[in-house]
Amino acid sequence: MSVHTGNPTEVVVAEGTALRVTDAAALDDFVSAYNPKYGWNFDATTEDVINGVVAVVPDVVLAWTTTQASDSSPGMAFPSAGGKWVFPTR
């Protein structure tokens, strides 16, 4: 599975294994951070949360920034700096 931030100028992509989160304390931590950030009111004890939260354990993380192309190529962006991190196999 891969996840990313959705930011087109400061890109971070994590590729790895998705694991369902079932630990009650971890689910509480998740909703405590998620609810205020996104304006929701999830309850960590509901089926939607218990069955719907996954964590991605990364194998590889890619990151880069982009810069806009010149006026001759409007709408184009190119990587300007980046990196790749590979994590040991579990």
Summary of the structure (lengths in Angstrom):
residues: 90
radius of gyration: 17.5
end to end distance: 15.7
largest distance: 54.3
contacts: 195
relative contact order: 0.23
helix: 23%
strand: 43%
